[in-house]
């Protein structure tokens, strides 16, 4: 080995070490969360007795704090918003991309403008509307505001590459409008639907300010909301709060492990909108 | 002709559900916010028109002033830091580590991105706890004093900034990484032929080619800075004093703790104005790219 390659490989090793440290810095807090959740101590020191770890905090947090109800709420809200968003957005995207109707361009431009408006700006009026409709503390109120123009925009872009001839041929063959959409369009846009669903999943599972405002009854709290309440009232019972946090962390994390590529694409795409 | 009309009708049918939702939960609310901003409204009684009263009040409101100040400090610190960090890591990964190791680094840095801000804030406020937190334990190991991270004015804002960077670097890293992969390899090859070293290649090829993406990342980062709420809610509650209060937190407190919905709407519009300005700049400058 000559001097030059040794120098390069030393640089390389330094780079690898540096990158590993960065990765560790990102992961370690989560490992720490998991370990703390298994400990019975009100201290956060590093003096961890591994044989004393158990699941007491989990059973307490589930029994005494109804975390399963919160889990169920989060699950209902997330699944429904993913499904509704996929259906409603792909329908609208198809309408905008493949149907000529007066006002098509104009309406779509309005959609693009609404993408700029953050949810916090319309928090108060949407809350007043929900209150007028008697929908505070209901699932629809938690679900509906998650749906927005982003999905329509995303799918429409993807649909531009769908050849009109294909749809026309199906129409000539006597395929009904609904069957064209269901049997031809949907299968073609599947990849983008997966990305959108991942994005919707993360948004609704992690959503905070909207549930905070609309779910005044603790029975309707989502898991994310429950964690903040738990942290607020049991701030020194570290194990308990970390057990709750771990439960909230696992569903997105497990999905992420299986669908890494779609996760990274779906979430990164959200930034590159309008 | 008849077929065309039929297609138009189907068009309306397909967009109808979405259009109804967007109208009720996006378009009408914006007009309502505008209307509320000129009124006194406590949600129980109907709004009463008060003209510019809320706007005048906003100019001298210490909470709004502090929010703006904190947002500017936050943006000036967080946005450049996370942009440079993610760009450099992305470039190192894309040029030297297109292998399992690079994939592992990228995936690890993405875990904070998929976790909720509430969870991340909870976790970090434990790590930063004064007497029992692990960060102070480490500081003690190297002989430094305990720091009351979330309890003093300067360090509380700093902590929120650092945690925010920690959470977002993975996100911007992925965007930059995708951008670097699209730079034609040829440019680097001819750069090498001309004798440019790695740093010169980064400076003269990677950076200029990434200009639109960098602008996007800066814009997004700035918009997120203006919208920050969850992290301060769970880590500091806006305190101590007003040292970490933000616009959205002021909106939330004004609307849902003091029930001054009218005045809170005025502050919401201020937030909207900032965000529209920031994203318009980006759209005007890079119309063709994104």
Interface residues (C-beta under 8 A of the other chain):
Chain A: X12 X15 X16 X19 X20 X22 X23 X24 X25 X26 X27 X29 X30 X32 X33 X36 X42 X43 X44 X45 X46 X88 X89 X91 X92 X94 X95 X96 X99 X100 X101 X102 X104 X107 X110 X111 X114 X116 X117 X118 X120 X121 X122 X123 X124 X125 X126 X127 X128 X129 X131 X144 X145 X147 X148 X149 X152 X177 X181 X202 X205 X206 X208 X209 X212 X213 X224 X225 X227 X228 X231 X238 X241 X242 X245 X248 X249 X252 X253 X256 X260 X263 X264 X267 X268 X271 X272 X274
Chain B: X4 X7 X8 X9 X10 X11 X12 X13 X14 X15 X17 X18 X19 X21 X22 X24 X25 X26 X27 X28 X29 X30 X32 X33 X36 X43 X89 X92 X93 X96 X97 X101 X104 X105 X106 X107 X108 X109 X110 X111 X112 X113 X114 X115 X116 X117 X118 X119 X122 X123 X124 X125 X126 X127 X129 X132 X133 X134 X137 X166 X170 X171 X174 X175 X178 X216 X217 X220 X223 X227 X229 X230 X233 X234 X248 X251 X252 X255 X256 X261 X264 X265 X268 X269 X271 X272 X275 X276 X279 X283 X290
